[in-house]
Amino acid sequence: MRLLAVGIALLAFSFCAVAQKRDKYEFTRNLPVYADSLLKDLTYPLAWGNSSISDFDEWRQAARQKVFDCMLMPPPRLEESGEGKEEKGKFVYTTLLEEQREGYRALKLEVRLSRYYTVPAYVLIPDGEGPFPAVNVLHDHGAHLFIGKEKMIRPLACEDSLVKVDAEAWAATLYEGHFVGDDLARQGFVVFSADAPMWGERGQQEGPRRDRYDMIAGNMMMYGIDLSAYMTYDDLSGTEFLATLPQVDASRIGCMGCSMGAYRAWMLAALSDRIKAGAAICWMVTTDEQMSLKYKRTENGGFANCLPGLRRWLDYPHIASMACPKPMLFINGSQDKLFPKAGAEKAFNIMHEVWKSQGADENLETELWDMPHSCPLKAQQRVLEFFKKNL
């Protein structure tokens, strides 16, 4: 009877817990109730135009350093080669599989970007004589972590059938059935795409669970490192690796992505001199619109784009403006529920002021399309035209 009574009590408690609410509270809809006050206190003292630094190159150097400071400790590099591996410049990699496709070769690699880990990646190399222009194609978030690089490049024959089916389904959902990387390779670009931390073959042993992402990111901070920063550090290192390939013209490397891939693209273009042009589809906004209580939904990438303390110095468009005067293409959707139209327009205006200040406004292309959060074929074609012009 005692065990039965305990069981009934626990059951009653579980039902009660679901509906438990206090009359007073401090957080609502994933934000503090004082969110608007926090936004008013964000003055962005290191933004171009706010900073006391008047030389643009000096400003970029100082602003980049602040971003790197907020990215905490980088992953340590290891430069060594071993049996069955090839060394190119400072990078060690293993070729796992190579297959011929129509007009290009597809390779699966494992690249050692850190003493801690190797990174699975795909590389597509066009047929013919190089060197070719190249694009680092950066995959999205989508709250879908089972695949990463396979969202952008059709999976190779060595992949499990579940991966292949999932990749086809994801391409149909977000990219109108196209694999962006394969389309670029057919047009004469070397293409690189790697799994970001927590995606694909860099995921969880227990299987991908979005609700565990933030917990793992928090645990990583207990080691004094930032998971989102590791993604950016890997994108920087992956681009440097791409530049070492003999088929690549290292003076003509670009980057592109949709959603989180777009965030990764403009971050990479801002922080790397190696990138000569970048395209970002459906990720640009200002913090005052993104993190406001006035919308029904806030952008919920969370730790995927969280660098500690950075908002106290720079907003998103200020960081992206470090890419000035490079050619950059930004496309946002007016129906995008994650990135409000007002925020995209404000961000575009801020960036145009920066490019104008350097006499390079013709290099910045910002477009607001009548579309939701997606990367339709017409956007992919627009990116292709942009790269053909600028790479």
Disulfide bonds with the S-S distance in Angstrom:
none
